[in-house]
Amino acid sequence: MIIFDAHLDLAWNAIDFNRDLRLPVADIRKSEDGMAGKSRGCNTVSFPELRRGGVVIFIATLLARQLRSGPNPAVQRYSSMEAAYGAAWGQLAYYRAMEQEGWLRWIKDRDMLDAHVVAWSNDAPSERETQAGPGEEPLGFILSMEGADPILSPDQVHEWYTAGLRIIGPAHYGVSPYAHGTDTEGGLFPQGPALLKEMDRVGMILDVTHLADQSFDEALDIYGGPVLASHHNCRALVPHQRQLTDEQIKRLIGRGAVIGSAFDAWMLYPGWVRGQTTPEQSGVKIETVVDHIDRVCQIAGNARHAAIGSDLDGGFGREQSPLDLDTIADLQRLPDLLRARGYGQEAIEGIMHGNWIRFFHDAWSKA
Ligand SMILES: [Zn+2]
């Protein structure tokens, strides 16, 4: 079964972690043997591994954060928005290079989406297992920006759209120039409403993941276009301001959103301490993610709004992943786990890929 993963930070890994994503995961791990830092020597994502797991379509990010006051995870690094702008263009150029080499297919509209899905739905298993090169059929991606720091002003949204960007998450960890994000409390900053209105005008999709609660509410009041939550779990199961409340999930469902469940273990286990808690101690398994998928489905009363947004290369590796996950190819274990919870074939296909495909098909039909 093909898989649609709504959150991978591929270019950030390729450039900031200096990972050659064309290599098998085992080779990347070997090349990082003995390196200090999270995910070093135990990463889980590369192009051959995505192919092997049938993860043939995904949302890939531009992630270039300005260093701001407040909570400062390592991901915040640039001293100006202009530097973040330059770094994001560099990441965009990486995707372009991978597209030119035939590893990736950049999906920008409904026709390209439909053609990609048809091509992979007819694939022979041997096509997926190509390890040595890009293979006949490229992996498809839709380009997103996580944290709008590289957008110098709202009127630049159009420039990014023309370049192929289709989704913006206005904030990430800490504050962005436009909105309060994870680990901060507050609404939009003065340029936030103008950013959202311009996104609406050009057909840029809004990703609410990482918005602080007040920013979430204000953004949904202002922005009228299609909304998604790319990598987002349930606050009722694991309390943290990074997670969605049941009320927020209801509001998203009311807007036709799809919510991608994340595999980052700290979002799956209450009280996880990064760098201390281990998968073994917590007992977090792939099945734990099913709890979050199931909660979204129970709130919706159907299985049309839950999906996957693994975040498996989001600055962590096996040390912060479910215990029984070695690489991203293990996402293929989800269908059986869903079946064991009573989900039927149609619902499972929706969660694994169909809901995201429908979402983008609809979003781009209106455009
Ligand atoms: Zn994230």
Boltz pocket constraint, residues with backbone or C-beta under 6 A from the ligand:
constraints:
  - pocket:
      binder: B
      contacts: [[A, 146], [A, 210], [A, 231], [A, 311], [A, 314]]
      max_distance: 6.0
